[in-house]
Every structure is written in structure tokens, then in C-alpha cells.
Amino acid sequence: MKNLKICIIYLFLFFPACLFSQALKYQMRGVWIATVSNIDWPSKNTLSVEEQKKELIDMLNKFQSLNINAVAFQVRPASDAFYASALEPWSHCLMGKQGKCPDPYYDPLEFFIKEAHARCMEAHVWINPYRLSLNTTFDFSPQHPYIQKKQLVKEYAGKYYFDPGYKETRDYLNEVVADIVTRYDLDAIHIDDYFYPYKVKGMDFPDDDSFKKEPRGYKKEQKDDWRRNNVNLLIEELHQTIKSKKNWVEFGISPFGVWRNADKDPQGSKTTAGMTNYDDLYADVLKWMKDGTVDYIVPQLYWEIGKPDANYSVLIDWWAKNSYPCNLYAGLFVSGLNTTKRPAWQKGNEITRQLKLNQQYKQQGVFFYSAKPLLNNPAGICDSLKNYYFKYPSLVPVNPNTKGEASVQPAGLKVAKDKENTLLLWNKVSDTDGKQIAFYVVYCFEGNGIGDLDNPRNIMVKTTDNYFDASDYTKKFKGKYTFVVTSVNKYKYESIATEFVVKLF
């Protein structure tokens, strides 16, 4: 920066000199929007298209006001679709009947991505890989995989699932993901904790036939290892599929919050959870992180600080020490603030306690489950985010697994001013693929010269436009300020700051 040739804009502006409040410039601030069973959106499967759109826009506007910078939108909850798919039918949670498309027609995923990007938020596309239904009495569309690929389907505990043991299952799931990544301008593919189904006592997943057909060298006493290998193969293949289509699109997974208990494995956490990823869901999350087949991990740490069998403080410490080269974000259960079923959560705000504790550890942000509670501000959580934890805008962290290219430096920065308005303008940056510009960042520094670009307090705004309207500021406040602009591309790389600005007195 020391060779940067920068002229200074003098504008009569006031920039609030509030204290820097534990905010970070690079911090994931994500929210899950759950569509299964209409948990978050749409609130009912009888809403009109306009009502659906309004609900989603209202959510995104609320998140933008909280400086949220990423949203995981559930588009495939049970091998059905919240997007136009030639492979799977429209979800019944959208229009009330599986296979029924929106009328008047629109594509909810396309709409979500457009609206999220307009607010400088990343669009993470959330899918559930193996689940086909929530019960066995469902009225399936003829297009649904339960009908079309019945040879791959197993019933377990009153639900239908793909059998992970078949190569054909993996091939099909890769086809689904390739289709989404190819056709949509997404930022990440996101998978949650449903791998092999959560175990029911006294019931074993019925996969003897697939084990016999495709054992891949595993013996009968190694069946658990075989199951883990089934999931490992899927994760590795999905990662390859995503990167082969668009290498800037991330692959994120949100596993159950406990990998293994220490009584089963000395590398495990000091917990006594009744269910674990490795032993019960056959999800070897540590292997994925070590192998680099996942770009970010969001363990679902849905328990309170001090819980005897799964203590949040123990688990955030364990995950921070075992995240390897992949980005770690904590999955926080903001929905717990909305229920009286968790007595420990009714004394103060458990989420703010966890956010404060997180500051001590190597982790790069959070995801909140789920969206709807944030609309109601339970226990004042939104106030805490807006006034303290998320007070200033932030950028999504760069991923160490993604080898990107630098973003193009904006040029032509100038001021256009008349008696009524003052606009900061710059030339629009055009590029392709991962270098495509996601948004611009406008920084403001008090006085003559550039200050700390790593301090989010100095971020005036993130915008997809190539201008910033400073009129309201110039009319109300006085002072001398320096403005610079950067661009951020799909790789999440930020450019160097603008070199040329115009003086104005």
C-alpha cells in the first residue's frame, strides 16, 4: 500500500466514532433457512407465489439489517426440489402437492440466489443426500426417486432412505449436485447431519444385500468400516464433482456436534453423548477435513455451556483443535431461545454466552439454526448482534482449500455533486468465472489518508452497485474524510484499493 497513489476526497461527512466491538473483518455470519415441514419458509404450503416471495424478501432484509453475510437455503429436503429439476419433483412443502410447480411460475432457488446476492450475502445451497421421505405413507409423485429408483431405496424406522452402499446411489447423487452447480450461480453446496439415519434402538439399517453385492474387500466383521467408507466415497466424489464444474464453489458440511466420545477414542471429545458421527451416523468428519474433501465444517453445537454429557465449552474447544486446514464455523441453536423445554436457556441469553466464548478459539464464524427465531428477536439476540457482535459489516473468510485469483481493482473513482446530491462513483468491474465480482466495499477514513483496511469499523457499505449515495451524510454532518473502494470476487479475494479519487471541498 505504501506506493499507492491516492488523492483525497474531502466531503462534509460525519462517520460515527463508536468503539470497535469485537467484530472481525473476516467472519462467517450464516443462517439456515429450513424448508422441510415448512419450518422457516414458506410458512405454509398454501401461500401464493407473491406471499412466498414476500416472506423470503422480508427474511433476507432482516438478515441484512443484522450484517448476516451468508444464508444456507434448503432446496432438497427429501429427494424433492425447491428448484426446477428434471431429476426430482417439486416439493410438496412449496405448493401443497409433490410435483406441483409454482403458479404463476418462478424458480425459488433462482429467486433466492438473486435476492441474496443483491444484499451482498452468499447463497449456500443446502441439500439432504440420502433421505427420501419423512414417513412411509406419503403420496409420491411418479417423478420421485422412490418410484424411479426403488432398487436403491430402504425403509428404516418409518422413513425411506437411499442405501449408501450402492455405487448407483453415489452416481445419482453426484448427478443431482452437478445439475445444481452447473445451472445456478451459487456460492456453496451445503450438507447437514443426515448421513446414515439416526439409530433406533434394536433396529439395524437393512443393507445386507448391498454389502453382499458391493463389499469392496470388507469382511462381515468390518461392516461399520464399510458403511463409513460408503459415506467417505460420496463426500470425496461430491467434492470432485463440485470443483470440476466451478472450482470457486465451496463444499460445506454441518455434522452432528460430537465426532466421538473419548471413552471410544482418545482423540474424541470429553463427552458422553448418546449418539456420535463416527459410531452411529458413519460419518468420519475428521477424515474429510484431513483429506481436504470438505471446504468448511459447521458442527451442530446445539447444547448449552455446562451441559454434563455434551458441554458446549468442551466441544468448541475440541473442534477448534481438530479442524485441520478447513474453515470452522460453529452451528448455534438460536431456536433454543424460543422454547421452555430447555430450562438452562431461559436464564439470560445462551447464544450470546456462546458467541463470547467463541472469541477465545480458532474458529471463523457461526451459522444460526434456524431463520424464523431471528425474526422475533428472542431474548434480545438480534439486539446483541446488531449492537455488539455483528455491529459492523464483515466479509466471508477466504477458504484455504480454494486456490483463487485476485479480484480486479476498481478504477475511475470520482464524486458527482450538485446542490442536492453527492454520489461516489467508480467504473464497473467485469470478469468471468471465479473472478466475477460479487460486490464492492466502500471504506471511509476520518481525515486525510487511508487508515486500517482490516478494521471493519471503517467499512461504510458493501454494494453490488458501482456507486454510493452519500447525500444523506453530506447534508447532515461535517468533517473531512477519505474514501476508497475495493472489489470482492467469487473466490472471496478482495482487490487492492482504488488508486484514484477526486478532491472535493
C-alpha positions, 0 to 999 in steps of 0.5 A: 500500500505504501506506493499507492497513489491516492488523492483525497476526497474531502466531503462534509461527512460525519462517520460515527466514532463508536468503539470497535466491538469485537467484530472481525473483518473476516467472519462467517455470519450464516443462517439456515433457512429450513424448508422441510415441514415448512419450518422457516419458509414458506410458512405454509404450503398454501401461500401464493407465489407473491406471499412466498416471495414476500416472506423470503424478501422480508427474511433476507432484509432482516438478515441484512439489517443484522450484517448476516453475510451468508444464508444456507437455503434448503432446496432438497429436503427429501429427494424433492426440489425447491428448484426446477429439476428434471431429476426430482419433483417439486416439493410438496412443502412449496405448493401443497402437492409433490410435483406441483410447480409454482403458479404463476411460475418462478424458480425459488432457488433462482429467486433466492440466489438473486435476492441474496446476492443483491444484499451482498450475502452468499447463497449456500445451497443446502441439500439432504443426500440420502433421505427420501421421505419423512414417513412411509405413507406419503403420496409420491409423485411418479417423478420421485426417486422412490418410484424411479429408483426403488432398487436403491431405496430402504425403509428404516424406522418409518422413513425411506432412505437411499442405501449408501452402499450402492455405487448407483446411489453415489452416481445419482447423487453426484448427478443431482449436485452437478445439475445444481452447480452447473445451472445456478450461480451459487456460492456453496453446496451445503450438507447437514447431519443426515448421513446414515439415519439416526439409530433406533434402538434394536433396529439395524439399517437393512443393507445386507444385500448391498454389502453382499453385492458391493463389499469392496474387500470388507469382511462381515466383521468390518461392516461399520468400516464399510458403511463409513467408507460408503459415506467417505466415497460420496463426500470425496466424489461430491467434492470432485464433482463440485470443483470440476464444474466451478472450482470457486464453489465451496463444499460445506458440511454441518455434522452432528456436534460430537465426532466421538466420545473419548471413552471410544477414542482418545482423540474424541471429545470429553463427552458422553453423548448418546449418539456420535458421527463416527459410531452411529451416523458413519460419518468420519468428519475428521477424515474429510477435513484431513483429506481436504474433501470438505471446504468448511465444517459447521458442527451442530453445537446445539447444547448449552455451556455446562451441559454434563454429557455434551458441554458446549465449552468442551466441544468448541474447544475440541473442534477448534483443535481438530479442524485441520486446514478447513474453515470452522464455523460453529452451528448455534441453536438460536431456536433454543431461545424460543422454547421452555423445554430447555430450562438452562436457556431461559436464564439470560441469553445462551447464544450470546454466552456462546458467541463470547466464548467463541472469541477465545478459539480458532474458529471463523464464524457461526451459522444460526439454526434456524431463520424464523427465531431471528425474526422475533428477536428472542431474548434480545439476540438480534439486539446483541448482534446488531449492537455488539457482535455483528455491529459492523459489516464483515466479509466471508473468510477466504477458504484455504482449500480454494486456490483463487485469483485476485479480484480486479481493482476498481478504477475511475473513482470520482464524486458527482455533486450538485446542490442536492446530491453527492454520489461516489462513483467508480467504473464497473468491474467485469470478469468471468468465472471465479473472478466475477465480482460479487460486490464492492466495499466502500471504506471511509477514513476520518481525515486525510489518508487511508487508515486500517483496511482490516478494521471493519469499523471503517467499512461504510457499505458493501454494494453490488452497485458501482456507486454510493449515495452519500447525500444523506451524510453530506447534508447532515454532518461535517468533517473531512474524510477519505474514501476508497473502494475495493472489489470482492470476487467469487473466490472471496479475494478482495482487490487492492484499493482504488488508486484514484479519487477526486478532491472535493471541498 
